[in-house]
Amino acid sequence: MATGDIKELPLVVIVGPTASGKTALAIELAKRFGGEIICADSRTIYKGMDIGTAKPTTAERQQVPHWGLDLIEPGERYSAAEFKKYAEQKIIDIRTRGHIPFLVGGTGLYVDAVIFNYEFGSVADEAQRARLEQMTLDQLIIYCRNNNITLPENDRNKRYVIRAIEQNGQRASRSTAPVNPCIIVGIATERGNLRGRIERRIEQLLHDGVVEESILLGKKYGWDSQAMTGNIYPLVHQYLNKALSLDELKEKSTTLDWRLAKRQLTWLRRNPYVTWGTIEETKRMLIERLDRV
């Protein structure tokens, strides 16, 4: 890779649904081209929630610097506006080191906030939040649909739905085109292949100890904590209470992740600046582009 002005180093954005292979591709390319990875994932920001959120492993993080992980304690609030500010500073830091920043993830709002320079309004209205918290989850979902508000990835988490409503009101403006010098790609995976990847990842989570992790988190934060209502954790709780068999746990977790993947794709495909391709196609395209940097 040729050495150029750090301001000209592109922001490489890799998006795609859960289990599509984003992390492995980003690590391979970041190692090859001297990059650092910023994770754009609303689930991996939580400390201690490592296995159930499919966070990059310790071995993966040792290969390439990763940012955007372990930012807050489970249960703490964290907005897209806060992520935008964090990511923008990391992009500057990475470029200052002469490295290429890779923004990688499936949380569409996080990605869009950065590349389209969302301008967020004032902090959340506490009176409005109190009213929203009095509503049931089903009422909040109906409110979102009636007001054309995109539901979050985890639309069974009441706190996430409330945050989506608040951020919809706070997001005052955005650029019509990416503001960074960006290369934006999306990993398109055939439906059957993606579902198979999801199934295999769930098997891996169980092998890696997600049940044991869930027990520790449940004791520390309580099973009723909002942070424990997402991902595989509530299903593990049901399994521990004998409400689900192991096979039922796997089946339900696959279904939930499949629904998550479809919601992520719905959001990400609205971005006309994403070039979609298979993992191999995306890899070849990025290598060709980055070889010219």
Backbone bond lengths (Angstrom), bond angles and torsions (degrees), N, CA, C in turn:
res aa  C-N    CA-C-N  psi(-1)  N-CA   C-N-CA  omega(-1)  CA-C   N-CA-C  phi
1 M - - - 1.466 - - 1.515 109.24 -
2 A 1.295 115.22 130.15 1.459 119.90 179.51 1.508 110.98 -69.53
3 T 1.330 115.92 149.59 1.459 120.16 178.66 1.519 108.96 -89.27
4 G 1.335 117.16 127.27 1.456 121.11 -179.54 1.508 110.27 -133.43
5 D 1.300 115.69 -177.30 1.454 121.76 176.32 1.519 108.81 -60.57
6 I 1.344 117.19 135.18 1.460 119.44 -176.12 1.518 111.54 -62.25
7 K 1.323 117.82 -27.24 1.452 119.93 179.83 1.520 111.55 -68.31
8 E 1.340 116.73 -19.87 1.446 120.72 -179.00 1.523 112.48 -90.38
9 L 1.309 117.42 -8.69 1.459 119.24 178.99 1.516 109.04 -63.32
10 P 1.319 118.63 127.69 1.464 120.43 -174.45 1.518 112.20 -75.67
11 L 1.308 115.13 157.89 1.452 121.80 167.14 1.519 106.42 -92.04
12 V 1.319 116.99 115.55 1.458 121.60 178.38 1.526 108.20 -90.78
13 V 1.309 116.49 120.27 1.461 121.70 -177.46 1.522 108.29 -112.41
14 I 1.325 116.45 120.46 1.469 121.78 178.15 1.525 107.96 -118.07
15 V 1.324 115.82 115.39 1.464 120.67 -179.40 1.519 109.56 -119.68
16 G 1.317 114.43 168.18 1.456 120.46 179.26 1.509 109.51 159.73
17 P 1.320 116.90 167.62 1.461 119.98 -178.78 1.520 112.09 -72.59
18 T 1.304 115.43 167.88 1.460 121.03 177.41 1.521 110.39 -55.40
19 A 1.326 116.33 140.61 1.470 124.55 176.59 1.521 113.73 69.41
20 S 1.329 117.92 16.94 1.467 119.66 -177.92 1.524 113.23 -84.30
21 G 1.327 117.85 -11.07 1.456 120.84 178.41 1.514 114.79 102.94
22 K 1.340 116.79 17.11 1.466 121.52 -177.70 1.526 112.11 -60.35
23 T 1.327 115.73 -47.05 1.464 120.06 -173.96 1.516 111.82 -61.64
24 A 1.329 117.16 -48.56 1.468 120.57 -178.30 1.519 111.00 -61.53
25 L 1.335 117.56 -42.09 1.455 121.21 179.37 1.528 110.90 -64.70
26 A 1.327 116.36 -44.41 1.466 120.27 -179.26 1.522 111.00 -62.81
27 I 1.314 117.59 -41.90 1.463 120.63 -179.89 1.526 110.38 -63.66
28 E 1.324 116.38 -45.63 1.467 120.11 -179.76 1.530 111.49 -58.63
29 L 1.316 116.58 -46.07 1.459 120.37 -176.89 1.525 111.99 -75.16
30 A 1.329 116.81 -36.20 1.464 119.38 178.21 1.524 110.84 -64.73
31 K 1.323 116.83 -37.79 1.463 120.12 176.13 1.527 110.63 -64.80
32 R 1.308 116.47 -40.50 1.468 121.15 -176.02 1.521 112.36 -71.04
33 F 1.346 116.48 -36.13 1.462 119.66 -172.00 1.527 113.92 -112.96
34 G 1.319 117.12 11.47 1.457 119.09 177.47 1.514 111.85 71.25
35 G 1.313 116.56 56.45 1.448 121.09 -177.65 1.513 113.55 -115.88
36 E 1.328 115.09 167.81 1.459 123.06 173.65 1.526 107.58 -131.32
37 I 1.310 116.66 145.24 1.461 121.92 -170.71 1.526 111.19 -105.37
38 I 1.330 115.30 131.20 1.464 122.33 170.96 1.526 106.63 -108.39
39 C 1.312 117.04 117.18 1.464 121.19 -177.73 1.529 110.07 -82.13
40 A 1.319 116.39 123.08 1.466 122.06 178.63 1.521 108.20 -105.28
41 D 1.320 115.18 75.26 1.463 121.44 -174.19 1.519 108.74 -140.99
42 S 1.316 116.66 119.22 1.463 120.71 -176.88 1.520 112.74 -72.01
43 R 1.325 118.33 -5.59 1.460 120.95 179.70 1.519 112.33 -97.50
44 T 1.339 116.73 -33.31 1.463 119.13 -174.97 1.524 113.10 -87.01
45 I 1.328 117.44 5.71 1.469 120.23 176.47 1.518 111.42 -74.67
46 Y 1.362 117.42 -14.51 1.460 120.80 -173.95 1.523 112.29 -86.95
47 K 1.306 115.93 131.83 1.456 121.41 176.20 1.530 109.98 -68.50
48 G 1.311 115.74 141.52 1.455 120.56 174.46 1.510 114.98 83.38
49 M 1.332 117.79 -19.58 1.459 121.22 179.69 1.528 107.93 -93.61
50 D 1.312 115.56 77.09 1.456 121.19 -170.13 1.528 113.14 -95.49
51 I 1.315 116.27 -51.17 1.461 120.23 -173.80 1.527 110.76 -78.52
52 G 1.322 117.00 -48.41 1.461 120.87 -175.56 1.509 114.45 -64.94
53 T 1.325 117.49 -22.29 1.468 121.27 177.87 1.525 111.92 -96.84
54 A 1.336 116.75 3.30 1.473 121.89 -178.31 1.522 110.85 54.95
55 K 1.314 115.68 42.99 1.469 121.77 179.09 1.534 109.21 -66.34
56 P 1.340 118.46 146.97 1.469 119.33 173.96 1.523 110.09 -50.63
57 T 1.312 116.21 137.16 1.453 120.78 -175.91 1.521 111.40 -72.73
58 T 1.331 115.02 167.73 1.462 120.07 176.89 1.523 110.70 -58.97
59 A 1.338 116.75 -40.74 1.470 120.69 179.50 1.524 110.63 -63.48
60 E 1.331 117.25 -40.91 1.467 120.36 178.88 1.520 111.17 -65.59
61 R 1.322 116.06 -40.04 1.472 119.70 -179.12 1.520 112.16 -70.46
62 Q 1.338 116.29 -22.95 1.462 119.41 177.03 1.523 111.71 -75.09
63 Q 1.337 116.63 -22.17 1.464 120.29 -179.92 1.530 111.94 -77.60
64 V 1.337 115.46 -38.19 1.461 121.87 -175.97 1.528 108.13 -142.83
65 P 1.336 119.33 138.68 1.466 119.83 175.56 1.525 111.16 -60.37
66 H 1.332 115.59 134.13 1.460 122.41 177.09 1.521 109.31 -118.72
67 W 1.320 116.15 139.29 1.457 122.74 176.86 1.528 109.29 -126.26
68 G 1.320 115.79 160.49 1.459 119.85 179.44 1.514 114.43 89.70
69 L 1.333 116.64 6.72 1.462 121.58 177.99 1.526 109.74 -104.32
70 D 1.342 115.77 150.39 1.471 121.06 172.23 1.525 112.45 55.34
71 L 1.317 116.39 46.20 1.463 120.41 -176.77 1.519 113.25 -84.24
72 I 1.337 117.51 -32.78 1.461 120.70 -175.33 1.525 110.53 -139.97
73 E 1.318 114.80 163.64 1.457 120.55 173.61 1.531 109.22 -77.43
74 P 1.319 117.72 145.90 1.467 119.42 174.36 1.520 110.74 -53.63
75 G 1.318 115.82 134.97 1.455 120.58 -179.22 1.513 113.66 99.66
76 E 1.333 117.42 -21.44 1.460 120.40 176.57 1.524 110.34 -77.05
77 R 1.322 115.96 151.93 1.459 120.82 179.82 1.533 109.95 -84.92
78 Y 1.320 114.74 144.87 1.462 120.43 177.84 1.516 107.30 -152.08
79 S 1.322 116.53 125.25 1.464 120.93 -173.12 1.521 111.73 -104.81
80 A 1.321 114.87 166.14 1.464 120.34 174.61 1.519 110.44 -63.32
81 A 1.333 117.08 -32.88 1.461 120.41 177.67 1.529 110.83 -62.97
82 E 1.334 116.16 -40.38 1.466 119.70 178.37 1.524 110.58 -67.37
83 F 1.341 116.20 -39.31 1.462 118.47 178.77 1.526 110.22 -64.75
84 K 1.322 117.32 -42.40 1.467 121.30 179.62 1.528 110.45 -56.31
85 K 1.323 116.54 -48.20 1.462 120.78 -179.73 1.526 110.81 -61.78
86 Y 1.328 116.24 -43.28 1.460 121.85 179.69 1.533 110.50 -62.42
87 A 1.347 116.19 -49.08 1.462 120.82 -175.88 1.523 111.33 -65.33
88 E 1.331 116.90 -40.64 1.468 119.55 -179.96 1.523 111.45 -61.21
89 Q 1.330 116.92 -39.06 1.461 119.81 178.61 1.522 110.52 -68.49
90 K 1.328 116.82 -38.77 1.464 119.93 179.02 1.528 110.90 -66.43
91 I 1.320 117.20 -37.43 1.468 120.13 177.71 1.525 109.95 -60.67
92 I 1.318 116.71 -43.61 1.467 121.07 177.74 1.529 110.21 -62.04
93 D 1.337 116.35 -46.63 1.467 120.87 -178.12 1.535 110.89 -60.87
94 I 1.327 115.79 -44.79 1.467 120.44 -177.63 1.522 110.82 -64.39
95 R 1.319 116.39 -44.62 1.469 119.60 178.82 1.527 111.65 -65.07
96 T 1.327 116.52 -35.65 1.466 120.55 178.56 1.530 110.52 -61.61
97 R 1.323 115.68 -33.00 1.468 120.01 177.33 1.526 111.87 -78.60
98 G 1.338 117.26 -0.07 1.451 120.79 -178.91 1.510 113.08 78.86
99 H 1.311 117.07 17.69 1.459 122.13 -179.89 1.527 110.87 -105.56
100 I 1.320 115.58 164.45 1.463 121.47 -179.76 1.524 109.33 -97.39
101 P 1.331 117.86 125.21 1.469 119.75 177.08 1.528 111.27 -80.00
102 F 1.322 115.44 133.48 1.459 122.90 174.89 1.527 107.48 -113.28
103 L 1.326 117.38 118.38 1.462 122.30 175.44 1.519 106.73 -98.88
104 V 1.331 116.88 115.21 1.462 120.71 -168.03 1.523 110.41 -131.00
105 G 1.327 116.96 125.58 1.454 118.19 176.05 1.516 113.43 167.25
106 G 1.323 114.04 177.92 1.457 120.31 -178.89 1.510 113.80 -115.83
107 T 1.335 117.87 1.18 1.458 120.62 177.60 1.524 108.16 -83.37
108 G 1.334 114.76 97.30 1.451 120.97 -171.59 1.515 114.26 -58.10
109 L 1.328 117.80 -38.63 1.459 120.40 -179.10 1.526 111.04 -64.85
110 Y 1.320 117.39 -39.75 1.465 120.78 177.88 1.529 110.11 -61.76
111 V 1.320 115.93 -47.08 1.462 120.18 -178.48 1.521 110.70 -64.10
112 D 1.325 116.55 -49.43 1.466 120.32 -177.55 1.526 112.00 -62.62
113 A 1.333 116.38 -37.10 1.467 119.91 -179.72 1.518 110.96 -58.51
114 V 1.322 116.39 -34.91 1.467 121.16 -179.29 1.520 111.23 -80.33
115 I 1.324 117.23 -53.36 1.467 118.48 -170.29 1.527 112.70 -77.71
116 F 1.334 117.39 -22.91 1.465 119.74 177.77 1.535 112.42 -106.31
117 N 1.345 115.52 9.92 1.466 121.52 174.63 1.530 112.40 50.78
118 Y 1.311 115.31 56.52 1.469 119.43 177.32 1.524 109.74 -57.44
119 E 1.301 115.86 135.86 1.461 122.06 173.64 1.522 107.19 -103.97
120 F 1.307 115.36 109.17 1.452 120.27 -178.01 1.520 110.15 -89.68
121 G 1.322 115.65 146.20 1.456 121.22 -178.77 1.516 111.78 -80.37
122 S 1.301 115.69 -152.06 1.454 122.05 -176.30 1.519 110.53 -70.01
123 V 1.311 115.73 171.23 1.453 121.16 178.72 1.519 109.36 -64.30
124 A 1.312 115.28 164.78 1.458 120.35 -175.42 1.525 112.10 -58.60
125 D 1.313 114.90 141.71 1.462 122.84 176.03 1.526 107.88 -75.67
126 E 1.333 116.41 114.87 1.467 119.81 -175.68 1.526 111.74 -64.73
127 A 1.325 117.28 -33.66 1.468 119.68 178.42 1.517 110.18 -66.49
128 Q 1.340 115.67 -42.62 1.468 118.56 177.92 1.524 110.21 -64.30
129 R 1.334 116.39 -41.25 1.460 118.78 -179.42 1.529 110.54 -61.74
130 A 1.306 116.79 -40.42 1.466 120.00 179.08 1.528 110.65 -61.57
131 R 1.347 116.41 -40.40 1.469 119.52 178.28 1.530 110.95 -65.41
132 L 1.317 115.82 -42.43 1.456 119.62 -179.66 1.523 111.64 -64.67
133 E 1.312 116.39 -37.87 1.460 119.80 -178.59 1.523 112.65 -69.35
134 Q 1.339 116.41 -18.97 1.462 120.00 176.31 1.535 111.71 -79.14
135 M 1.323 116.77 -16.44 1.459 121.29 -179.35 1.521 110.53 -82.24
136 T 1.327 116.23 152.32 1.461 120.13 175.24 1.525 109.36 -77.07
137 L 1.325 115.33 165.40 1.458 119.48 178.81 1.525 110.73 -59.74
138 D 1.331 116.99 -43.59 1.466 119.91 -179.89 1.527 111.21 -62.81
139 Q 1.310 117.84 -38.32 1.462 120.95 178.13 1.529 110.67 -65.26
140 L 1.330 116.67 -39.46 1.464 120.57 179.05 1.527 111.01 -64.83
141 I 1.326 116.20 -40.83 1.464 120.42 179.94 1.530 110.29 -64.72
142 I 1.330 116.93 -42.00 1.467 120.94 176.77 1.530 110.07 -62.41
143 Y 1.333 116.55 -40.81 1.470 121.05 177.75 1.529 110.24 -59.00
144 C 1.322 116.49 -44.14 1.466 120.53 -179.98 1.526 110.49 -62.22
145 R 1.311 116.85 -44.76 1.464 119.86 -178.56 1.523 111.22 -65.94
146 N 1.323 117.08 -38.37 1.463 120.72 -179.55 1.528 112.37 -70.41
147 N 1.349 116.34 -23.88 1.462 120.37 -176.98 1.530 112.55 -111.38
148 N 1.327 115.55 16.55 1.462 121.30 176.23 1.528 112.05 55.46
149 I 1.323 116.50 43.31 1.466 122.62 178.26 1.521 108.19 -102.82
150 T 1.312 117.05 124.27 1.458 121.23 -178.90 1.519 110.05 -67.58
151 L 1.328 116.32 127.36 1.459 120.52 178.68 1.524 110.02 -69.55
152 P 1.327 117.55 149.68 1.463 120.43 178.69 1.518 110.68 -72.29
153 E 1.327 116.50 171.04 1.460 120.68 178.52 1.528 111.13 -54.99
154 N 1.320 115.50 -50.01 1.465 120.11 -179.75 1.528 108.32 -96.23
155 D 1.331 116.11 83.40 1.461 119.40 -176.59 1.527 113.00 -82.24
156 R 1.324 116.47 8.13 1.475 120.11 172.53 1.526 110.58 -100.86
157 N 1.311 116.25 1.81 1.464 121.86 176.97 1.527 107.79 -101.46
158 K 1.330 116.71 110.90 1.466 121.39 -174.50 1.520 111.66 -58.47
159 R 1.315 117.67 -39.68 1.471 121.18 -178.48 1.524 110.65 -63.46
160 Y 1.330 117.47 -38.85 1.454 120.63 179.08 1.526 111.23 -66.33
161 V 1.345 116.33 -38.44 1.461 119.60 -179.62 1.530 109.96 -67.37
162 I 1.332 116.61 -42.21 1.464 120.08 176.75 1.521 110.24 -60.67
163 R 1.319 116.56 -42.14 1.466 120.28 -179.99 1.533 110.52 -62.71
164 A 1.336 117.51 -38.46 1.469 120.43 178.43 1.526 110.71 -62.63
165 I 1.330 116.55 -40.10 1.466 120.48 178.27 1.520 110.41 -64.86
166 E 1.332 116.80 -45.01 1.461 120.97 -179.68 1.526 111.09 -63.59
167 Q 1.329 116.88 -43.94 1.453 120.00 -176.87 1.518 111.59 -70.24
168 N 1.322 116.66 -27.91 1.460 119.25 175.71 1.529 110.35 -62.32
169 G 1.336 116.20 -38.44 1.457 119.76 179.13 1.512 113.12 -77.22
170 Q 1.326 116.61 -28.07 1.463 120.71 -176.63 1.528 112.21 -83.28
171 R 1.341 117.52 -23.56 1.452 120.04 -175.24 1.518 108.83 -78.56
172 A 1.312 116.54 99.01 1.461 120.98 -172.12 1.525 112.29 -83.93
173 S 1.324 117.85 -36.95 1.451 119.42 -175.54 1.516 110.38 -157.36
174 R 1.327 114.79 166.33 1.458 121.14 176.89 1.511 108.08 -156.60
175 S 1.327 114.71 156.72 1.453 119.88 176.73 1.525 109.42 -72.69
176 T 1.316 115.89 152.09 1.458 119.63 179.13 1.525 111.93 -83.19
177 A 1.321 116.95 -16.20 1.464 122.03 178.25 1.524 108.53 -135.54
178 P 1.324 118.01 157.01 1.464 120.16 179.65 1.519 112.33 -55.34
179 V 1.329 116.52 134.84 1.462 121.04 -176.14 1.517 112.57 -87.47
180 N 1.332 117.69 -26.02 1.456 121.03 177.28 1.527 109.02 -85.84
181 P 1.339 117.42 155.77 1.461 117.11 164.56 1.525 107.44 -66.75
182 C 1.323 115.91 103.08 1.464 121.27 -169.11 1.521 112.57 -116.33
183 I 1.315 114.67 148.21 1.457 122.94 162.87 1.525 104.82 -118.79
184 I 1.317 117.54 113.21 1.464 120.72 -172.58 1.525 109.48 -116.57
185 V 1.326 115.94 120.37 1.462 120.71 179.90 1.523 109.54 -128.33
186 G 1.327 114.81 153.77 1.452 120.79 176.78 1.518 109.77 -128.10
187 I 1.316 116.20 139.40 1.465 121.01 179.78 1.526 108.87 -89.24
188 A 1.322 115.37 113.82 1.464 121.44 178.07 1.522 108.14 -98.34
189 T 1.308 115.75 121.97 1.465 121.25 -177.58 1.517 109.80 -120.64
190 E 1.316 116.77 133.02 1.468 121.33 178.14 1.522 109.25 -57.46
191 R 1.343 116.07 142.13 1.460 121.37 -170.85 1.525 113.17 -53.15
192 G 1.321 116.13 -48.39 1.465 118.92 -178.66 1.509 112.10 -64.69
193 N 1.324 116.50 -38.36 1.459 121.27 178.81 1.521 110.60 -65.93
194 L 1.357 116.61 -42.56 1.465 120.15 -179.57 1.521 110.67 -64.34
195 R 1.329 116.65 -43.60 1.468 118.64 179.57 1.531 110.40 -62.96
196 G 1.335 116.58 -37.80 1.461 119.83 176.90 1.518 111.78 -63.80
197 R 1.320 117.01 -39.62 1.464 121.09 177.70 1.524 110.40 -63.89
198 I 1.334 116.50 -39.93 1.462 120.92 178.28 1.519 110.20 -62.68
199 E 1.322 116.67 -45.41 1.467 120.64 179.76 1.521 111.03 -61.33
200 R 1.319 116.88 -43.13 1.470 120.07 -179.19 1.529 110.92 -67.63
201 R 1.327 116.68 -35.40 1.457 117.86 179.71 1.519 111.20 -67.67
202 I 1.317 117.64 -37.20 1.463 120.37 177.79 1.527 110.47 -63.13
203 E 1.323 116.24 -40.89 1.465 119.48 174.77 1.526 110.29 -59.39
204 Q 1.338 116.35 -39.26 1.463 120.85 179.63 1.526 111.02 -67.10
205 L 1.335 117.07 -40.31 1.463 120.02 178.09 1.520 110.82 -59.69
206 L 1.318 115.99 -42.69 1.465 119.96 179.58 1.526 110.31 -66.77
207 H 1.309 116.82 -40.46 1.466 120.82 177.98 1.527 111.08 -63.77
208 D 1.336 116.07 -36.62 1.465 120.40 -176.73 1.525 113.36 -78.32
209 G 1.327 117.20 -10.36 1.465 119.43 175.23 1.507 115.69 105.56
210 V 1.335 117.85 34.39 1.466 119.47 -178.62 1.521 111.94 -66.70
211 V 1.337 117.68 -28.30 1.468 119.36 178.02 1.522 110.01 -66.31
212 E 1.329 116.27 -45.53 1.462 120.25 179.81 1.531 110.70 -65.54
213 E 1.333 117.06 -40.06 1.459 120.38 177.55 1.523 110.15 -61.73
214 S 1.321 116.62 -42.87 1.467 121.03 -178.91 1.523 111.26 -61.69
215 I 1.319 116.71 -40.58 1.469 120.51 179.22 1.529 110.35 -61.17
216 L 1.337 116.62 -45.69 1.461 120.67 179.49 1.528 111.20 -63.10
217 L 1.334 116.89 -43.96 1.461 120.68 -179.89 1.521 111.17 -66.87
218 G 1.329 116.39 -39.03 1.462 120.25 178.37 1.517 111.70 -61.46
219 K 1.326 116.40 -40.08 1.463 120.58 178.75 1.530 110.95 -69.12
220 K 1.328 117.21 -36.78 1.465 120.82 -174.75 1.521 112.14 -78.53
221 Y 1.347 116.72 -42.59 1.457 119.99 -172.65 1.525 113.65 -111.77
222 G 1.331 116.56 -12.68 1.465 120.28 -177.36 1.521 110.50 87.64
223 W 1.321 116.06 138.05 1.460 120.02 -177.47 1.529 111.80 -67.44
224 D 1.330 117.29 -19.71 1.462 120.63 179.70 1.526 112.58 -86.40
225 S 1.327 117.45 -4.65 1.458 120.25 178.10 1.520 109.66 -60.25
226 Q 1.351 116.71 140.94 1.457 120.23 179.14 1.521 111.68 -56.29
227 A 1.323 116.79 -34.43 1.463 120.11 -178.46 1.521 112.17 -66.27
228 M 1.342 116.54 -20.34 1.457 120.63 -178.88 1.527 112.71 -94.72
229 T 1.323 117.31 5.44 1.469 120.04 -178.56 1.521 111.96 -93.20
230 G 1.328 117.50 -2.59 1.455 120.14 -177.83 1.511 112.19 -109.78
231 N 1.338 113.94 172.92 1.456 122.14 176.88 1.526 111.09 58.98
232 I 1.298 116.83 -142.70 1.456 121.23 -174.60 1.532 112.62 -89.47
233 Y 1.326 117.30 -9.45 1.459 121.27 -170.63 1.538 114.68 -58.95
234 P 1.346 120.77 -47.43 1.461 118.70 179.77 1.529 112.69 -64.72
235 L 1.328 116.88 -29.23 1.461 119.63 177.51 1.530 110.64 -70.94
236 V 1.319 116.52 -37.46 1.471 119.76 175.60 1.523 109.69 -63.28
237 H 1.345 116.18 -39.19 1.466 119.85 177.72 1.527 110.68 -59.33
238 Q 1.327 116.49 -44.64 1.468 120.04 177.97 1.527 110.78 -63.80
239 Y 1.315 116.46 -38.95 1.463 120.76 177.81 1.528 111.30 -62.61
240 L 1.329 115.96 -43.20 1.460 119.86 179.07 1.524 112.10 -65.17
241 N 1.346 115.81 -29.71 1.466 120.68 178.29 1.520 112.71 -88.26
242 K 1.340 116.86 10.63 1.472 123.05 178.49 1.522 113.19 66.28
243 A 1.347 116.83 17.09 1.469 120.03 177.58 1.521 111.15 -83.34
244 L 1.333 116.98 -18.25 1.451 122.27 177.47 1.521 109.18 -133.22
245 S 1.330 115.61 143.92 1.461 119.37 169.35 1.524 108.15 -81.39
246 L 1.328 116.18 170.48 1.461 119.41 179.41 1.530 110.49 -62.89
247 D 1.324 116.18 -40.57 1.464 119.21 178.96 1.529 111.16 -65.08
248 E 1.320 117.01 -38.74 1.468 120.20 178.04 1.529 110.75 -66.70
249 L 1.315 116.32 -37.65 1.464 120.59 175.83 1.529 110.25 -58.71
250 K 1.327 116.66 -46.97 1.461 121.02 179.81 1.523 110.96 -62.81
251 E 1.327 115.84 -44.21 1.467 120.01 -177.60 1.521 111.78 -64.31
252 K 1.335 116.74 -46.48 1.456 120.36 -178.99 1.529 111.63 -67.27
253 S 1.317 116.41 -37.90 1.464 119.88 178.99 1.528 110.57 -65.79
254 T 1.333 116.44 -39.48 1.461 120.45 176.27 1.519 110.71 -61.47
255 T 1.330 116.48 -44.15 1.468 120.62 -179.71 1.520 111.50 -62.35
256 L 1.341 117.01 -44.28 1.462 120.49 -179.05 1.529 111.22 -65.58
257 D 1.327 117.67 -42.00 1.456 120.06 179.14 1.530 111.19 -68.34
258 W 1.329 116.58 -33.43 1.456 120.30 177.20 1.530 110.42 -65.29
259 R 1.315 116.75 -41.99 1.463 120.78 176.82 1.528 110.71 -64.86
260 L 1.332 115.89 -39.64 1.465 120.33 176.80 1.524 110.05 -60.35
261 A 1.321 117.14 -45.49 1.461 121.33 -179.44 1.527 110.81 -59.45
262 K 1.321 117.15 -41.03 1.467 120.02 -179.79 1.523 111.17 -66.88
263 R 1.346 117.16 -38.78 1.464 119.48 177.45 1.523 111.09 -66.13
264 Q 1.328 115.64 -40.29 1.466 119.20 178.78 1.529 110.67 -62.13
265 L 1.315 116.95 -43.90 1.458 120.58 -179.64 1.525 111.45 -64.62
266 T 1.326 116.61 -38.16 1.465 119.80 178.39 1.520 110.20 -58.48
267 W 1.331 116.00 -44.19 1.471 120.27 179.36 1.528 110.57 -67.97
268 L 1.319 116.83 -52.03 1.465 121.42 -171.81 1.525 112.25 -64.91
269 R 1.322 117.34 -33.19 1.465 119.72 -177.16 1.524 112.44 -73.27
270 R 1.320 117.71 -8.50 1.468 119.46 175.91 1.520 111.28 -75.89
271 N 1.312 117.38 -14.13 1.466 121.80 -177.61 1.531 109.40 -86.16
272 P 1.336 118.00 109.53 1.469 119.79 -176.42 1.523 113.71 -72.62
273 Y 1.323 117.39 -7.89 1.459 120.67 -176.61 1.531 112.46 -92.02
274 V 1.332 117.15 -0.61 1.462 120.87 178.93 1.525 109.10 -84.75
275 T 1.332 116.25 129.36 1.464 121.45 171.71 1.523 107.78 -96.11
276 W 1.325 116.83 116.54 1.455 121.47 -174.79 1.527 111.46 -94.50
277 G 1.328 115.05 147.31 1.458 120.21 176.78 1.512 110.12 -171.76
278 T 1.319 115.95 170.72 1.459 119.69 173.79 1.530 108.87 -68.17
279 I 1.306 116.23 171.54 1.469 119.44 179.08 1.528 110.35 -56.66
280 E 1.328 116.59 -45.47 1.464 119.54 -178.14 1.526 111.41 -67.21
281 E 1.332 116.87 -41.52 1.464 119.79 178.15 1.527 111.21 -63.14
282 T 1.325 115.13 -42.71 1.467 119.93 179.88 1.520 111.08 -65.50
283 K 1.311 115.62 -40.74 1.464 120.42 178.70 1.523 110.89 -61.22
284 R 1.338 117.49 -47.30 1.471 120.79 -179.62 1.526 111.02 -62.00
285 M 1.317 116.15 -41.90 1.465 120.06 -178.44 1.525 111.18 -64.67
286 L 1.328 116.71 -43.81 1.456 120.17 -179.53 1.526 111.69 -67.43
287 I 1.322 117.15 -39.59 1.463 119.50 177.60 1.523 110.15 -61.24
288 E 1.327 116.62 -43.93 1.459 120.95 179.55 1.530 110.86 -61.18
289 R 1.350 116.87 -43.26 1.460 120.50 -178.88 1.525 111.23 -69.58
290 L 1.322 117.07 -44.23 1.463 120.45 -174.73 1.527 112.16 -74.05
291 D 1.312 116.72 -25.67 1.468 119.18 175.47 1.518 111.78 -62.69
292 R 1.337 116.30 -21.23 1.460 120.28 -177.89 1.522 112.66 -93.49
293 V 1.346 117.20 -5.20 1.476 120.45 -177.98 1.525 110.13 -75.71
